[in-house]
Amino acid sequence: MQRYAYGFDMLVSFRVSFHYCLPLVLTSLFFVTEASAIEKFAQLGFVVEHSDNALRSETSPRSDLEQRTELALQLAERSRVLSGLLDYRLDYSDYRRETIEDGESIEGRAELVWHMLPERLNWSVSNVSDDLIRDTRGADTRSNRELRNIFSTGPSLYFAPSRVDDVQIDAEFTRSNFEESTTQDSERLAGQAIWSHRTPYRIRTQLGYRYDEVDYLDSPVQNITGQTVFVGIERPIARGEYMIRLGYNQFDVSNRDDVEGTLAEFNLLYSLPGAHSL
């Protein structure tokens, strides 16, 4: 598929952007705490791009000029009572010849953690928005994308039975909504309990149990429940840690046979310089 006319690439694109600090009064509307550290960042950009095949089609190429406005916004706060992060990007595209319908896209996340009892009891609220391809068999164009929104909330409890043992109990409710693919809309209830033991070799051993219940709101598959039992180890490294887990899964799917299997999981967590952690 040739992207530009006359057999050679000729992309006309320019971007103008600038940065500015948001007024403090704006951030105070999001987080109001004592002894807090608030960070702010915003960026505005403009892009003009011409393509002789705006539809990404091999059989019916059509040229068009896209004018796109981009806005990126970040707010972050950390204090003894609240930790919050707002990180969103908004785009609006206008097609002069209307080969593709004008539209906007939203991607980003908002997180808020209330430290009810510092290092003992937290309550988290988060919202994640993604701009996804609706039909993976089609071209990646504005008309083939949709918004997915995931809202989650729940408590986390931590306590230490001894100097070398820790227990963490989590519960979470999650609601997922799709702009077009409504058969994937769902609600999830999840709970997890993990006991960990610190060894003299900077390694933590784990024993855990997790329960999940997923209800698809508009789908033939109405309900899925799952249980997982696992053991694992964790070890810190520079700016992060790695984790290995092995376990057993069992899932009960409504109107279908149960599914059983083994769990094998490896995670490597690494914090980049300047990354925000709640």
Backbone as CSV, one residue per row, in Angstrom:
resi,resn,N_x,N_y,N_z,CA_x,CA_y,CA_z,C_x,C_y,C_z
1,MET,0.843,-1.195,0.000,0.000,0.000,0.000,0.873,1.237,0.000
2,GLN,0.705,2.049,-1.050,1.499,3.272,-1.152,0.800,4.395,-0.415
3,ARG,1.521,5.083,0.432,0.900,6.074,1.303,0.800,7.436,0.640
4,TYR,1.776,7.803,-0.186,1.776,9.142,-0.776,1.838,9.067,-2.303
5,ALA,1.364,10.126,-2.950,1.181,10.130,-4.400,2.514,10.186,-5.139
6,TYR,2.452,9.851,-6.441,3.579,9.966,-7.365,4.733,9.034,-7.018
7,GLY,4.468,8.000,-6.240,5.473,6.985,-5.997,6.558,7.373,-5.026
8,PHE,6.385,8.480,-4.272,7.394,8.798,-3.265,6.687,9.400,-2.063
9,ASP,7.359,9.280,-0.907,6.786,9.763,0.340,6.918,11.272,0.406
10,MET,5.814,11.912,0.770,5.837,13.366,0.868,4.928,13.774,2.011
11,LEU,5.357,13.584,3.224,4.577,13.886,4.415,4.745,15.346,4.783
12,VAL,3.615,16.056,4.827,3.627,17.443,5.269,3.087,17.456,6.690
13,SER,3.933,17.671,7.655,3.522,17.612,9.049,4.306,18.622,9.862
14,PHE,3.619,19.315,10.718,4.329,20.187,11.640,3.600,20.190,12.975
15,ARG,4.344,20.460,14.008,3.810,20.436,15.363,4.315,21.670,16.112
16,VAL,3.411,22.354,16.748,3.752,23.488,17.595,3.280,23.164,19.002
17,SER,4.173,23.174,19.967,3.792,22.836,21.336,4.455,23.781,22.320
18,PHE,3.821,23.926,23.467,4.415,24.723,24.529,3.970,24.152,25.872
19,HIS,4.745,24.451,26.898,4.478,23.945,28.237,4.168,25.104,29.172
20,TYR,3.312,24.827,30.144,3.020,25.851,31.145,2.576,25.159,32.421
21,CYS,2.751,25.845,33.529,2.333,25.322,34.832,0.890,25.733,35.103
22,LEU,0.089,24.775,35.543,-1.294,25.093,35.860,-1.373,25.928,37.133
23,PRO,-2.347,26.828,37.239,-2.499,27.625,38.454,-2.735,26.736,39.662
24,LEU,-2.211,27.140,40.778,-2.353,26.370,42.012,-3.809,26.223,42.411
25,VAL,-4.634,27.216,42.106,-6.038,27.125,42.476,-6.715,25.964,41.769
26,LEU,-6.247,25.607,40.542,-6.824,24.478,39.826,-6.491,23.168,40.514
27,THR,-5.248,22.982,40.929,-4.869,21.744,41.591,-5.574,21.602,42.926
28,SER,-5.863,22.688,43.600,-6.511,22.581,44.897,-7.921,22.029,44.772
29,LEU,-8.520,22.098,43.567,-9.832,21.524,43.370,-9.771,20.001,43.343
30,PHE,-8.614,19.438,42.993,-8.457,17.997,42.933,-8.018,17.419,44.279
31,PHE,-7.045,18.035,44.927,-6.501,17.496,46.166,-6.372,18.620,47.187
32,VAL,-6.955,18.431,48.346,-6.858,19.422,49.410,-6.304,18.713,50.639
33,THR,-5.023,18.846,50.885,-4.380,18.205,52.012,-3.354,19.143,52.604
34,GLU,-2.859,18.763,53.783,-1.818,19.522,54.440,-0.460,18.921,54.100
35,ALA,0.543,19.769,54.054,1.931,19.346,53.811,2.020,18.473,52.567
36,SER,1.392,18.895,51.498,1.376,18.103,50.278,2.370,18.657,49.269
37,ALA,2.793,17.785,48.372,3.695,18.174,47.290,2.973,17.944,45.973
38,ILE,2.638,19.029,45.267,1.858,18.938,44.045,2.756,19.218,42.846
39,GLU,2.680,18.357,41.846,3.423,18.543,40.610,2.428,18.730,39.467
40,LYS,2.750,19.636,38.530,1.832,19.976,37.447,2.587,19.994,36.121
41,PHE,1.901,19.562,35.075,2.486,19.598,33.732,1.354,19.630,32.711
42,ALA,1.511,20.455,31.687,0.524,20.499,30.609,1.239,20.772,29.296
43,GLN,0.728,20.193,28.221,1.307,20.406,26.894,0.188,20.484,25.866
44,LEU,0.282,21.469,24.985,-0.689,21.652,23.917,0.034,21.547,22.586
45,GLY,-0.519,20.768,21.655,0.137,20.569,20.367,-0.848,20.606,19.212
46,PHE,-0.332,20.968,18.042,-1.132,20.999,16.818,-0.382,20.218,15.738
47,VAL,-1.100,19.376,15.000,-0.496,18.565,13.942,-1.358,18.673,12.684
48,VAL,-0.719,18.908,11.549,-1.391,18.876,10.250,-0.702,17.799,9.417
49,GLU,-1.480,16.836,8.903,-0.895,15.716,8.155,-1.752,15.405,6.931
50,HIS,-1.089,15.270,5.784,-1.789,14.909,4.551,-1.424,13.484,4.164
51,SER,-2.430,12.734,3.698,-2.196,11.372,3.222,-3.043,11.135,1.978
52,ASP,-2.480,10.438,0.988,-3.261,10.091,-0.197,-4.033,8.791,0.007
53,ASN,-3.955,8.220,1.228,-4.721,7.018,1.551,-5.140,7.093,3.012
54,ALA,-6.023,8.030,3.310,-6.435,8.259,4.695,-7.173,7.072,5.284
55,LEU,-7.832,6.262,4.434,-8.591,5.111,4.909,-7.730,3.866,5.091
56,ARG,-6.436,3.937,4.746,-5.525,2.783,4.820,-6.095,1.610,4.006
57,SER,-6.626,1.909,2.835,-7.284,0.893,2.015,-6.407,0.544,0.823
58,GLU,-6.334,-0.763,0.485,-5.559,-1.212,-0.664,-6.351,-1.107,-1.964
59,THR,-7.679,-0.973,-1.865,-8.514,-0.969,-3.070,-9.156,0.385,-3.359
60,SER,-9.411,1.201,-2.330,-10.107,2.483,-2.534,-9.379,3.605,-1.804
61,PRO,-8.192,3.966,-2.261,-7.460,5.043,-1.578,-8.137,6.398,-1.796
62,ARG,-8.179,7.196,-0.741,-8.735,8.547,-0.813,-7.832,9.478,-0.015
63,SER,-7.535,10.613,-0.580,-6.652,11.566,0.094,-7.460,12.472,1.014
64,ASP,-6.790,12.955,2.064,-7.439,13.889,2.986,-6.371,14.591,3.802
65,LEU,-6.789,15.687,4.407,-5.919,16.477,5.270,-6.476,16.419,6.684
66,GLU,-5.669,15.900,7.612,-6.084,15.797,9.015,-5.475,16.945,9.812
67,GLN,-6.311,17.623,10.581,-5.853,18.631,11.533,-6.177,18.119,12.936
68,ARG,-5.146,17.937,13.733,-5.318,17.323,15.043,-4.825,18.259,16.142
69,THR,-5.635,18.404,17.169,-5.266,19.172,18.359,-5.035,18.197,19.508
70,GLU,-3.911,18.340,20.201,-3.539,17.421,21.275,-3.338,18.192,22.575
71,LEU,-3.870,17.628,23.652,-3.702,18.216,24.979,-3.282,17.125,25.947
72,ALA,-2.155,17.325,26.631,-1.677,16.392,27.655,-1.671,17.111,28.995
73,LEU,-2.162,16.431,30.025,-2.293,17.040,31.349,-1.872,16.046,32.413
74,GLN,-1.030,16.504,33.348,-0.599,15.673,34.471,-0.678,16.480,35.762
75,LEU,-1.255,15.861,36.782,-1.265,16.409,38.135,-0.909,15.272,39.088
76,ALA,-0.044,15.525,40.035,0.346,14.490,40.994,0.524,15.115,42.368
77,GLU,0.072,14.391,43.389,0.242,14.855,44.763,0.537,13.673,45.675
78,ARG,1.399,13.899,46.643,1.720,12.883,47.636,1.742,13.532,49.009
79,SER,1.024,12.941,49.951,1.012,13.433,51.325,0.757,12.248,52.253
80,ARG,0.708,12.502,53.548,0.470,11.427,54.512,-0.967,10.920,54.432
81,VAL,-1.880,11.746,53.947,-3.293,11.383,53.934,-3.755,10.909,52.560
82,LEU,-3.318,11.596,51.508,-3.760,11.283,50.154,-2.576,11.190,49.200
83,SER,-2.705,10.272,48.234,-1.798,10.229,47.088,-2.665,10.217,45.841
84,GLY,-2.337,11.077,44.892,-3.172,11.168,43.705,-2.361,11.389,42.451
85,LEU,-2.892,10.907,41.332,-2.252,11.091,40.037,-3.334,11.250,38.979
86,LEU,-3.206,12.289,38.175,-4.079,12.515,37.026,-3.192,12.650,35.799
87,ASP,-3.330,11.743,34.846,-2.458,11.709,33.666,-3.320,11.373,32.451
88,TYR,-3.679,12.394,31.665,-4.585,12.193,30.537,-4.072,12.881,29.278
89,ARG,-4.457,12.307,28.156,-4.154,12.874,26.844,-5.453,12.904,26.034
90,LEU,-5.784,14.071,25.494,-6.987,14.249,24.704,-6.603,14.727,23.309
91,ASP,-7.140,14.069,22.287,-6.902,14.442,20.892,-8.242,14.688,20.201
92,TYR,-8.250,15.680,19.321,-9.419,15.890,18.462,-8.935,16.030,17.027
93,SER,-9.499,15.202,16.130,-9.090,15.184,14.727,-10.218,15.700,13.844
94,ASP,-9.841,16.588,12.927,-10.777,17.143,11.954,-10.259,16.822,10.553
95,TYR,-11.102,16.154,9.740,-10.729,15.767,8.378,-11.448,16.695,7.399
96,ARG,-10.672,17.415,6.606,-11.238,18.457,5.763,-12.171,17.895,4.696
97,ARG,-11.857,16.737,4.119,-12.686,16.157,3.062,-13.657,15.105,3.592
98,GLU,-13.675,14.922,4.908,-14.642,14.049,5.578,-14.575,12.606,5.092
99,THR,-13.383,12.131,4.714,-13.232,10.708,4.406,-13.405,9.867,5.668
100,ILE,-13.068,10.454,6.805,-13.249,9.828,8.106,-14.025,10.808,8.973
101,GLU,-14.917,10.291,9.775,-15.718,11.147,10.646,-14.826,11.829,11.684
102,ASP,-15.038,13.130,11.871,-14.300,13.852,12.902,-14.586,13.223,14.261
103,GLY,-13.606,13.266,15.150,-13.834,12.677,16.464,-12.690,12.927,17.408
104,GLU,-12.920,12.558,18.666,-11.937,12.764,19.711,-11.523,11.422,20.304
105,SER,-10.375,11.398,20.951,-9.905,10.221,21.669,-9.375,10.659,23.024
106,ILE,-9.575,9.796,24.013,-9.144,10.071,25.381,-8.368,8.866,25.879
107,GLU,-7.178,9.102,26.389,-6.376,8.046,26.989,-5.721,8.583,28.255
108,GLY,-5.681,7.732,29.285,-5.021,8.158,30.514,-5.608,7.475,31.729
109,ARG,-5.208,7.957,32.883,-5.657,7.353,34.137,-5.716,8.403,35.231
110,ALA,-6.598,8.147,36.164,-6.706,8.961,37.373,-6.721,8.006,38.561
111,GLU,-5.893,8.282,39.551,-5.783,7.412,40.721,-5.785,8.261,41.985
112,LEU,-6.459,7.755,42.994,-6.498,8.418,44.293,-6.438,7.354,45.379
113,VAL,-5.507,7.498,46.299,-5.354,6.566,47.412,-5.513,7.340,48.711
114,TRP,-6.474,6.928,49.516,-6.703,7.521,50.836,-6.013,6.637,51.868
115,HIS,-4.995,7.184,52.529,-4.271,6.440,53.556,-5.034,6.592,54.872
116,MET,-6.032,5.759,55.060,-6.918,5.866,56.221,-6.148,5.637,57.515
117,LEU,-5.333,4.588,57.522,-4.382,4.324,58.602,-3.040,4.105,57.919
118,PRO,-2.139,5.081,57.939,-0.887,4.973,57.179,-0.177,3.647,57.411
119,GLU,0.164,2.979,56.294,0.862,1.697,56.274,0.040,0.568,56.887
120,ARG,-1.259,0.798,57.096,-2.132,-0.241,57.638,-3.386,-0.436,56.787
121,LEU,-4.083,0.665,56.474,-5.351,0.569,55.755,-5.445,1.686,54.719
122,ASN,-5.591,1.303,53.452,-5.748,2.245,52.343,-7.049,1.967,51.602
123,TRP,-7.581,3.023,50.974,-8.717,2.856,50.069,-8.343,3.514,48.744
124,SER,-8.445,2.753,47.662,-8.014,3.228,46.344,-9.207,3.404,45.412
125,VAL,-9.125,4.428,44.579,-10.092,4.667,43.509,-9.294,4.981,42.248
126,SER,-9.625,4.338,41.142,-8.898,4.602,39.894,-9.848,4.535,38.704
127,ASN,-9.474,5.240,37.660,-10.229,5.212,36.407,-9.231,5.255,35.248
128,VAL,-9.333,4.288,34.352,-8.427,4.181,33.211,-9.245,4.260,31.927
129,SER,-8.823,5.125,31.004,-9.482,5.273,29.705,-8.497,4.908,28.605
130,ASP,-8.943,4.068,27.667,-8.104,3.623,26.558,-8.841,3.823,25.237
131,ASP,-8.091,4.134,24.200,-8.612,4.246,22.839,-8.185,2.994,22.091
132,LEU,-9.131,2.076,21.821,-8.805,0.752,21.301,-9.296,0.571,19.870
133,ILE,-8.630,-0.325,19.137,-9.117,-0.743,17.818,-10.326,-1.656,18.019
134,ARG,-11.449,-1.318,17.386,-12.680,-2.079,17.576,-12.653,-3.408,16.824
135,ASP,-12.207,-3.385,15.580,-12.144,-4.591,14.752,-10.700,-4.768,14.297
136,THR,-10.008,-5.765,14.852,-8.588,-5.967,14.540,-8.368,-6.398,13.092
137,ARG,-9.425,-6.806,12.404,-9.287,-7.190,10.998,-9.306,-5.975,10.080
138,GLY,-9.757,-4.825,10.583,-9.841,-3.625,9.774,-8.628,-2.738,9.938
139,ALA,-8.634,-1.630,9.199,-7.519,-0.684,9.248,-7.585,0.144,10.525
140,ASP,-6.428,0.603,10.952,-6.340,1.431,12.160,-6.662,2.881,11.793
141,THR,-7.952,3.195,11.747,-8.408,4.551,11.461,-9.302,5.032,12.595
142,ARG,-9.586,6.320,12.596,-10.409,6.914,13.646,-11.783,6.250,13.740
143,SER,-12.365,5.891,12.590,-13.693,5.286,12.579,-13.696,3.849,13.097
144,ASN,-12.515,3.234,13.257,-12.420,1.856,13.744,-11.865,1.815,15.159
145,ARG,-12.086,2.864,15.898,-11.623,2.908,17.284,-12.783,3.217,18.229
146,GLU,-12.631,2.796,19.472,-13.655,3.036,20.477,-12.995,3.265,21.834
147,LEU,-13.755,3.872,22.725,-13.268,4.190,24.063,-13.630,3.065,25.022
148,ARG,-12.634,2.628,25.807,-12.882,1.697,26.901,-12.597,2.409,28.214
149,ASN,-13.511,2.275,29.174,-13.352,2.929,30.465,-13.408,1.876,31.566
150,ILE,-12.402,1.875,32.455,-12.330,0.900,33.543,-12.259,1.655,34.868
151,PHE,-13.274,1.455,35.722,-13.330,2.083,37.042,-13.124,1.013,38.107
152,SER,-12.239,1.286,39.074,-11.947,0.325,40.138,-11.896,1.041,41.478
153,THR,-12.339,0.338,42.531,-12.243,0.890,43.879,-12.241,-0.248,44.891
154,GLY,-11.578,-0.023,46.020,-11.554,-1.039,47.058,-10.488,-0.777,48.101
155,PRO,-10.573,-1.486,49.252,-9.620,-1.306,50.348,-8.469,-2.301,50.299
156,SER,-7.387,-1.941,50.992,-6.241,-2.830,51.210,-5.851,-2.740,52.679
157,LEU,-5.736,-3.901,53.322,-5.399,-3.969,54.745,-4.061,-4.671,54.907
158,TYR,-3.179,-4.085,55.733,-1.859,-4.650,55.998,-1.681,-4.803,57.508
159,PHE,-1.130,-5.949,57.934,-0.745,-6.094,59.338,0.379,-7.118,59.441
160,ALA,1.107,-7.063,60.552,2.295,-7.900,60.742,2.127,-8.743,62.005
161,PRO,1.867,-10.047,61.866,1.766,-10.918,63.039,3.076,-11.043,63.806
162,SER,4.211,-10.867,63.105,5.520,-10.936,63.750,6.473,-10.008,63.014
163,ARG,7.714,-9.952,63.467,8.695,-9.062,62.848,9.091,-9.504,61.445
164,VAL,8.874,-10.769,61.112,9.292,-11.280,59.800,8.107,-11.734,58.945
165,ASP,6.895,-11.537,59.434,5.712,-11.974,58.696,4.786,-10.787,58.435
166,ASP,4.184,-10.781,57.238,3.228,-9.742,56.851,2.022,-10.393,56.190
167,VAL,0.880,-9.776,56.398,-0.363,-10.233,55.778,-1.004,-9.052,55.054
168,GLN,-1.425,-9.271,53.811,-2.114,-8.252,53.025,-3.432,-8.820,52.527
169,ILE,-4.514,-8.073,52.752,-5.850,-8.470,52.309,-6.417,-7.350,51.443
170,ASP,-6.819,-7.693,50.217,-7.354,-6.716,49.267,-8.752,-7.128,48.828
171,ALA,-9.573,-6.127,48.573,-10.882,-6.336,47.953,-11.082,-5.237,46.917
172,GLU,-11.716,-5.570,45.782,-11.841,-4.582,44.710,-13.094,-4.837,43.876
173,PHE,-13.759,-3.743,43.530,-14.865,-3.768,42.573,-14.410,-3.042,41.313
174,THR,-14.656,-3.650,40.140,-14.239,-3.069,38.866,-15.403,-3.086,37.890
175,ARG,-15.603,-1.944,37.219,-16.633,-1.844,36.175,-15.940,-1.449,34.873
176,SER,-16.155,-2.246,33.804,-15.568,-1.984,32.490,-16.677,-1.679,31.492
177,ASN,-16.522,-0.580,30.755,-17.500,-0.175,29.751,-16.816,0.104,28.420
178,PHE,-17.445,-0.349,27.333,-16.943,-0.133,25.979,-17.920,0.764,25.223
179,GLU,-17.371,1.674,24.444,-18.199,2.631,23.710,-19.111,1.938,22.701
180,GLU,-18.599,0.937,21.979,-19.372,0.243,20.956,-19.583,-1.233,21.283
181,SER,-18.529,-1.921,21.719,-18.593,-3.370,21.962,-19.211,-3.642,23.326
182,THR,-20.521,-3.370,23.451,-21.176,-3.446,24.760,-21.277,-4.873,25.291
183,THR,-21.119,-5.889,24.432,-21.154,-7.264,24.931,-19.964,-7.568,25.830
184,GLN,-18.947,-6.699,25.820,-17.793,-6.890,26.689,-17.910,-6.109,28.004
185,ASP,-18.975,-5.332,28.176,-19.177,-4.620,29.438,-19.276,-5.629,30.580
186,SER,-18.629,-5.320,31.708,-18.606,-6.290,32.801,-18.433,-5.605,34.148
187,GLU,-18.785,-6.354,35.199,-18.513,-5.969,36.578,-17.748,-7.106,37.241
188,ARG,-16.734,-6.746,38.025,-15.886,-7.754,38.652,-15.765,-7.478,40.150
189,LEU,-15.895,-8.541,40.934,-15.591,-8.504,42.358,-14.394,-9.415,42.592
190,ALA,-13.382,-8.908,43.286,-12.165,-9.690,43.508,-11.695,-9.515,44.946
191,GLY,-11.149,-10.585,45.491,-10.565,-10.548,46.825,-9.288,-11.366,46.855
192,GLN,-8.327,-10.932,47.644,-7.033,-11.609,47.694,-6.439,-11.495,49.085
193,ALA,-5.828,-12.578,49.532,-5.109,-12.592,50.810,-3.735,-13.211,50.577
194,ILE,-2.685,-12.528,51.031,-1.308,-12.997,50.837,-0.569,-12.928,52.171
195,TRP,0.024,-14.042,52.546,0.936,-14.074,53.698,2.358,-14.159,53.150
196,SER,3.246,-13.318,53.660,4.644,-13.332,53.212,5.573,-13.403,54.414
197,HIS,6.697,-14.066,54.200,7.690,-14.281,55.262,9.056,-13.816,54.759
198,ARG,9.724,-12.967,55.538,11.049,-12.466,55.171,12.120,-13.425,55.672
199,THR,13.002,-13.831,54.757,14.111,-14.706,55.117,15.376,-13.871,55.310
200,PRO,16.427,-14.445,55.909,17.682,-13.690,56.083,18.393,-13.369,54.774
201,TYR,17.925,-13.904,53.646,18.625,-13.743,52.373,17.934,-12.715,51.465
202,ARG,17.201,-11.758,52.029,16.487,-10.709,51.294,15.454,-11.289,50.335
203,ILE,14.963,-12.452,50.645,13.934,-13.094,49.831,12.666,-13.230,50.668
204,ARG,11.529,-12.917,50.068,10.234,-13.103,50.712,9.546,-14.333,50.108
205,THR,9.097,-15.221,50.935,8.268,-16.333,50.473,6.803,-15.958,50.663
206,GLN,5.941,-16.508,49.795,4.534,-16.125,49.804,3.621,-17.342,49.779
207,LEU,2.452,-17.168,50.364,1.344,-18.103,50.232,0.090,-17.258,50.061
208,GLY,-0.668,-17.514,48.988,-1.792,-16.632,48.713,-3.011,-17.340,48.167
209,TYR,-4.143,-16.623,48.261,-5.421,-17.106,47.726,-6.134,-15.929,47.082
210,ARG,-6.751,-16.161,45.913,-7.479,-15.111,45.209,-8.820,-15.644,44.717
211,TYR,-9.832,-14.786,44.830,-11.177,-15.120,44.349,-11.644,-14.030,43.389
212,ASP,-12.201,-14.426,42.238,-12.721,-13.484,41.245,-14.122,-13.903,40.829
213,GLU,-14.973,-12.910,40.663,-16.308,-13.134,40.115,-16.586,-12.050,39.078
214,VAL,-16.817,-12.466,37.828,-17.030,-11.536,36.718,-18.421,-11.757,36.153
215,ASP,-19.170,-10.666,36.006,-20.511,-10.720,35.434,-20.527,-9.887,34.157
216,TYR,-20.713,-10.550,33.003,-20.836,-9.844,31.724,-22.283,-9.390,31.568
217,LEU,-22.480,-8.082,31.407,-23.808,-7.503,31.513,-24.673,-7.748,30.286
218,ASP,-24.079,-7.959,29.113,-24.853,-8.120,27.877,-24.174,-9.136,26.974
219,SER,-23.998,-10.352,27.514,-23.269,-11.381,26.780,-23.838,-12.750,27.121
220,PRO,-23.783,-13.728,26.178,-24.227,-15.090,26.492,-23.461,-15.702,27.659
221,VAL,-22.201,-15.310,27.814,-21.427,-15.765,28.974,-21.745,-14.809,30.123
222,GLN,-22.658,-15.215,31.008,-23.180,-14.301,32.018,-22.275,-14.160,33.234
223,ASN,-21.640,-15.255,33.654,-20.930,-15.205,34.922,-19.728,-16.142,34.900
224,ILE,-18.610,-15.658,35.446,-17.403,-16.467,35.608,-16.899,-16.281,37.030
225,THR,-16.642,-17.369,37.727,-16.022,-17.315,39.049,-14.722,-18.106,39.003
226,GLY,-13.714,-17.584,39.671,-12.414,-18.232,39.662,-11.755,-18.206,41.024
227,GLN,-10.976,-19.241,41.303,-10.204,-19.327,42.536,-8.775,-19.731,42.193
228,THR,-7.835,-19.126,42.894,-6.419,-19.393,42.658,-5.700,-19.531,43.989
229,VAL,-4.918,-20.577,44.119,-4.030,-20.769,45.267,-2.605,-20.789,44.733
230,PHE,-1.695,-20.067,45.387,-0.344,-19.972,44.837,0.694,-19.826,45.938
231,VAL,1.935,-20.159,45.581,3.114,-19.890,46.401,4.067,-19.076,45.543
232,GLY,4.937,-18.322,46.186,5.834,-17.486,45.403,7.005,-16.980,46.201
233,ILE,7.928,-16.324,45.486,9.069,-15.666,46.117,9.217,-14.274,45.511
234,GLU,9.715,-13.350,46.324,10.022,-11.992,45.879,11.422,-11.634,46.340
235,ARG,12.123,-10.875,45.503,13.449,-10.415,45.891,13.667,-9.016,45.336
236,PRO,14.109,-8.069,46.176,14.359,-6.709,45.683,15.621,-6.644,44.845
237,ILE,15.590,-5.731,43.849,16.757,-5.403,43.040,16.868,-3.887,42.998
238,ALA,17.896,-3.385,42.352,18.065,-1.938,42.259,16.860,-1.317,41.548
239,ARG,16.160,-0.387,42.215,15.003,0.345,41.691,13.821,-0.552,41.368
240,GLY,13.726,-1.720,42.020,12.574,-2.561,41.748,12.659,-3.898,42.452
241,GLU,11.978,-4.897,41.890,11.977,-6.239,42.445,11.494,-7.216,41.377
242,TYR,11.776,-8.520,41.602,11.202,-9.538,40.738,10.398,-10.505,41.588
243,MET,9.414,-11.156,40.953,8.519,-12.053,41.668,8.229,-13.276,40.804
244,ILE,8.233,-14.450,41.427,7.895,-15.705,40.767,6.774,-16.368,41.556
245,ARG,5.716,-16.800,40.846,4.595,-17.472,41.497,4.227,-18.736,40.733
246,LEU,3.878,-19.771,41.487,3.366,-21.023,40.943,2.101,-21.376,41.708
247,GLY,1.080,-21.862,40.986,-0.160,-22.155,41.680,-1.132,-22.966,40.851
248,TYR,-2.383,-22.980,41.330,-3.457,-23.774,40.727,-4.679,-22.880,40.543
249,ASN,-5.294,-22.941,39.332,-6.486,-22.154,39.011,-7.686,-23.068,38.802
250,GLN,-8.852,-22.569,39.183,-10.110,-23.238,38.862,-11.147,-22.177,38.509
251,PHE,-11.801,-22.320,37.345,-12.785,-21.348,36.881,-14.103,-22.050,36.576
252,ASP,-15.187,-21.441,37.027,-16.537,-21.939,36.775,-17.230,-20.948,35.848
253,VAL,-17.503,-21.369,34.604,-18.144,-20.519,33.602,-19.588,-20.961,33.444
254,SER,-20.534,-20.010,33.560,-21.950,-20.359,33.457,-22.250,-20.979,32.095
255,ASN,-23.038,-22.075,32.113,-23.458,-22.801,30.906,-22.303,-23.513,30.209
256,ARG,-21.175,-23.657,30.886,-20.039,-24.354,30.289,-19.356,-25.208,31.357
257,ASP,-18.450,-26.089,30.904,-17.717,-26.931,31.836,-16.687,-26.107,32.603
258,ASP,-16.365,-26.583,33.805,-15.331,-25.924,34.601,-13.977,-26.035,33.902
259,VAL,-13.128,-25.059,34.189,-11.784,-25.023,33.612,-10.775,-25.032,34.751
260,GLU,-9.787,-25.926,34.668,-8.737,-26.015,35.673,-7.382,-25.903,34.994
261,GLY,-6.394,-25.428,35.748,-5.061,-25.310,35.177,-4.050,-24.862,36.202
262,THR,-2.801,-24.794,35.768,-1.714,-24.364,36.637,-1.366,-22.910,36.359
263,LEU,-0.812,-22.265,37.372,-0.385,-20.874,37.269,1.135,-20.818,37.304
264,ALA,1.723,-20.130,36.347,3.161,-19.858,36.327,3.325,-18.388,35.970
265,GLU,3.893,-17.614,36.860,3.934,-16.160,36.676,5.302,-15.617,37.071
266,PHE,5.801,-14.722,36.232,7.052,-14.023,36.535,6.837,-12.538,36.286
267,ASN,7.135,-11.719,37.271,6.984,-10.271,37.150,8.299,-9.585,37.497
268,LEU,8.639,-8.586,36.703,9.794,-7.743,36.976,9.300,-6.310,37.080
269,LEU,9.430,-5.720,38.251,8.987,-4.348,38.493,10.206,-3.443,38.575
270,TYR,10.179,-2.374,37.765,11.305,-1.448,37.735,10.763,-0.035,37.650
271,SER,11.218,0.832,38.531,10.767,2.219,38.569,11.729,3.094,37.786
272,LEU,11.211,3.760,36.761,12.019,4.698,35.997,12.235,5.975,36.792
273,PRO,13.349,6.643,36.592,13.581,7.913,37.285,12.459,8.902,36.983
274,GLY,11.907,9.481,38.045,10.850,10.464,37.880,9.460,9.880,37.807
275,ALA,9.325,8.521,37.880,7.998,7.924,37.814,7.260,8.160,39.121
276,HIS,5.915,8.290,39.027,5.081,8.523,40.193,4.575,7.192,40.723
277,SER,4.631,7.010,42.016,4.131,5.802,42.656,3.156,6.195,43.744
278,LEU,1.982,5.536,43.741,0.992,5.798,44.760,1.123,4.809,45.902
